[in-house]
Amino acid sequence: MNDLSQKTHETNYATNNENSKQNIPIVKDEQSKSQDIGLYGIIRIAIAGIVIIFIARIFYNYEVSIKSSIERASFDSIQTSMNQAPPAKSTTNTPPTQNRADEFLAAASNVDKQSSKIIQSPPSDLTPAPNQKDQAIESPKNPPKSPPVIAPLNSTKYSSTLQTPKHVIGDTYIIEVVNPNNGKPGIVTERRIVSVDESKIVIQSKSLSSKQGTVRVLEYTPEWNLILSRSSSGEELDYSPPLKYFDFPLFIGKSWQQTSTETNTKTGTQRQFIVKATITNWESITVASGTYSGLKISSTTEVLDPLTGLKTTGTDTTWYVPELRKSILSKTTQTNSNGLSEEEVIQLLNYKIEN
């Protein structure tokens, strides 16, 4: 290649190269502009979408708020109308307030009357324990058709001397305590021997007339003289020496006297009992459980409260039946320091004795 051709070629190359250099920036600018336009469009669309969503949310919240206000106003209106409406009439015959107040006063009066009752003597083998809390709630299942009947017997035929009974675990006696003057159902109690030794017998006494079925534990000497009483309410009474309701051997004409101290083991308070008793004769006794021959024992009791100086006096006539190993009938009267008297009849309704 000659020089001219070479130069011409170099010149053409240089020219083409310059044109090429000048055309490159122009293409780049056009591509950048196209990319910028696409990005800005996307941004504008996104912003428009956000704005639309925001506006839609505002309208939704506004609609919910309006509905809530309407429902609240409706509820308030209904509540107001209910408060202003007169109370519905009851279909039951509920006693008026005044009647309830009268019932309350009557109950309070009953409490006052109960608190002024005569102080009860401690239990013999038949009589209930002091301050007995069992309440009669229903008549006994087999109430006696008539009150006990007592008739004299030929004393020469029944002149034997009675020795201390031989008790057996399981011997059970159902007794009823009735106040003959108030017309109320009697209190029925089951007394069962649960333990026997040479010095004492243990009795479980369960009320059959109360819903709770309250239970007391009584301890006697084998002669049926009271050692202690423990009630389910927590009352604990001890007697020293044991209250002498009986003084075996028993025979007509025998008498005895004894002073015993009752101690409340929880409070420490004490009362003094003076018992005087005499065996008079044999008699025929008819009670709910049958007809028996019993030895009649008449006694008097004085109860003195050292703290108050008040004295309660009482009488107790009881009939002891050797075949049943206990007394089956007692008639008691008690008179307090104010001269108020109370009577009780305690009789055997049923029994089960072990051989």
ROVO-386113 format. One record per residue (C-alpha): x, y, z; residue in three letters. Coordinates in steps of 0.5 Angstrom, whole numbers, plus 500, padded with zeros to 3 digits. Example, Ala and Ser with C-alpha at 12.3 -4.5 7.8 and 13.67 -1.06 7.14 Angstrom:
BEGIN
525491516Ala 527498514Ser 
% end
This chain:
BEGIN
500500500Met 503507498Asn 503513503Asp 497516500Leu 493510501Ser 496509507Gln 494516510Lys 487516506Thr 486510510His 488513517Glu 484519515Thr 478515514Asn 479511520Tyr 481517524Ala 474520521Thr 470514523Asn 473514529Asn 471521531Glu 464520529Asn 464514533Ser 466517539Lys 461523538Gln 455518537Asn 456514543Ile 454520548Pro 448521544Ile 446514545Val 447514552Lys 443520554Asp 437517550Glu 437511554Gln 438515561Ser 432519559Lys 428513557Ser 430510564Gln 428516568Asp 421516565Ile 420509567Gly 422510574Leu 418516575Tyr 412513572Gly 412507577Ile 413512583Ile 407516581Arg 403510580Ile 405507587Ala 404514591Ile 397514587Ala 395507590Gly 397509597Ile 393515597Val 387511594Ile 388506600Ile 389512605Phe 382515603Ile 379508602Ala 381507610Arg 378514612Ile 371512609Phe 371505612Tyr 373508619Asn 368513618Tyr 362508616Glu 364504622Val 364510627Ser 357512624Ile 354504625Lys 357504633Ser 354511634Ser 347508632Ile 348502636Glu 350505642Arg 344510641Ala 339504640Ser 342501646Phe 341507651Asp 334508648Ser 332501650Ile 336501657Gln 332508659Thr 325505657Ser 326499661Met 328503667Asn 322507666Gln 318501665Ala 314499671Pro 316492675Pro 313486672Ala 308483677Lys 311476680Ser 307470680Thr 309467686Thr 305469693Asn 312473696Thr 310476703Pro 311483703Pro 317487707Thr 312488713Gln 311480713Asn 318479713Arg 319484718Ala 314481723Asp 317474722Glu 324476724Phe 321480730Leu 317473732Ala 324469731Ala 328474735Ala 322473740Ser 323466740Asn 331466741Val 329471747Asp 324465750Lys 329460748Gln 335464752Ser 330464758Ser 329457759Lys 330453765Ile 337450765Ile 337443763Gln 340438768Ser 345433765Pro 343427762Pro 341421766Ser 341414762Asp 334417759Leu 334425759Thr 338429754Pro 345432756Ala 345440758Pro 344445753Asn 342440748Gln 342443741Lys 338438737Asp 332441734Gln 326437733Ala 324438725Ile 319432725Glu 314427728Ser 317420730Pro 316415725Lys 312411730Asn 309416735Pro 306412741Pro 298412740Lys 297414748Ser 301417753Pro 305412758Pro 300408763Val 303406770Ile 299401774Ala 301398781Pro 304391782Leu 304387788Asn 310389792Ser 311382795Thr 312379788Lys 317384786Tyr 321385792Ser 328382789Ser 334386790Thr 337388783Leu 344388782Gln 349392777Thr 347390770Pro 351387765Lys 352391759His 354389752Val 356392746Ile 351394741Gly 345395746Asp 341400742Thr 335404745Tyr 331409741Ile 328414746Ile 323420745Glu 323427749Val 317430749Val 314437753Asn 307435754Pro 305442755Asn 307445748Asn 304440743Gly 310440739Lys 313433736Pro 318430740Gly 326429740Ile 328422738Val 335420739Thr 338413738Glu 343411744Arg 348405742Arg 353402747Ile 360402743Val 365401749Ser 364397755Val 369396761Asp 369395768Glu 369402770Ser 365405765Lys 360404759Ile 361409752Val 354411749Ile 354414742Gln 348418742Ser 345420735Lys 339425734Ser 334422729Leu 330428729Ser 335433726Ser 337434719Lys 345434721Gln 344428725Gly 348431731Thr 352426735Val 354426742Arg 358422746Val 356420753Leu 360416759Glu 357413765Tyr 359408770Thr 356401769Pro 351403774Glu 348409769Trp 351415773Asn 354420768Leu 361421768Ile 362426762Leu 358429756Ser 362431749Arg 357434744Ser 359435736Ser 358443738Ser 364442742Gly 361443749Glu 365438754Glu 362437761Leu 365433766Asp 362431773Tyr 366429779Ser 364425782Pro 359422777Pro 352424778Leu 349418782Lys 342417779Tyr 342410781Phe 346406787Asp 346399786Phe 344394789Pro 337397788Leu 331395793Phe 325398795Ile 326403801Gly 333405799Lys 335412799Ser 342416797Trp 344423797Gln 350426793Gln 354432791Thr 357433784Ser 361438781Thr 360440773Glu 366443770Thr 366446763Asn 373444761Thr 373449755Lys 371455759Thr 372453766Gly 365454769Thr 362450774Gln 356448777Arg 354444783Gln 349439783Phe 345436789Ile 342429788Val 337426793Lys 333419791Ala 329414794Thr 326407791Ile 319407793Thr 316401789Asn 315396783Trp 310398778Glu 307396771Ser 309401766Ile 306401759Thr 310405753Val 311405746Ala 315399746Ser 311395750Gly 309393758Thr 314392763Tyr 315391771Ser 319397773Gly 322399780Leu 320406781Lys 325411783Ile 324418785Ser 329424786Ser 330431787Thr 336435784Thr 338442786Glu 343446781Val 347452784Leu 351456779Asp 356460784Pro 358465779Leu 350468779Thr 348465785Gly 342462781Leu 339456783Lys 334451779Thr 330445782Thr 328439779Gly 324433780Thr 325426777Asp 321420777Thr 324414773Thr 322407772Trp 328402772Tyr 327395768Val 332390769Pro 330385763Glu 332391759Leu 338393763Arg 336401764Lys 330405765Ser 325406760Ile 321412763Leu 322418766Ser 318424768Lys 321430770Thr 320438772Thr 325443773Gln 323450776Thr 328456775Asn 330462780Ser 324466777Asn 319460778Gly 318458771Leu 317451770Ser 318446765Glu 316438764Glu 319433760Glu 317426759Val 322421756Ile 320414754Gln 323408750Leu 320407743Leu 324401741Asn 330397743Tyr 335392741Lys 339388746Ile 345383745Glu 345377750Asn 
% end
